[in-house]
């Protein structure tokens, strides 16, 4: 049986850890709710963006970004935050199970994911992890790399894997096709092209539109990944919080038991000493 003083110190430490986890859990939950409210702006952007394709018919233009087969590129989004090792592993393993991944050009977001891939002996191109307020700049940097390597023929098919939040407690690894963008340039009805003055080539317009679309999709995916990160962290912290609460109850029981034993022993020793004194 541990001493009462040692149990008391352990109880105080456990209580402080419990309070700290409660604060961290509240912060992660608040970050999730705040970011979730901002997702509506992506739907508004796509409504305005897709309306542009009612102006010009791109369906007859031949361009690698609007084409079909070719070399494969795979993007994996991982997190550098704590409590995210399991989710990072799921993203990478799911991506590497994709058909053709053994010969694909691998692109990894996040230093922890890069370390995991390096340990597997795979070659890749790495980018820094996504911060809470740096998603748009990260999307611009990655878009520039995609456009450069795509036009150079490094890959003409590009699949992105990331953790998508289905609900606050449920996540799934989503695969999103970034290239080619043939769906954007398919034949559409009610095109008013005869009233449009086109100064740039259709090929240049396609590259600009693809770049804009890629940035929007990357930014949206980055925020989805942060949502998964916040919710996964909250769930993990809640599990740890419950473990600490159970441990606190156990330590508290042991502490009071130890104190009662000390008091009982002290009373018995006092009674015995008084009895001996009377006999003497």
Helices and strands as residue ranges (DSSP letters): H 4-37, H 40-51, G 52-54, G 64-66, E 72-77, H 85-96, G 101-103, E 105-109, H 111-119, E 125-127, H 135-151, E 157-165, E 171-179, G 182-185, G 193-195, H 202-279
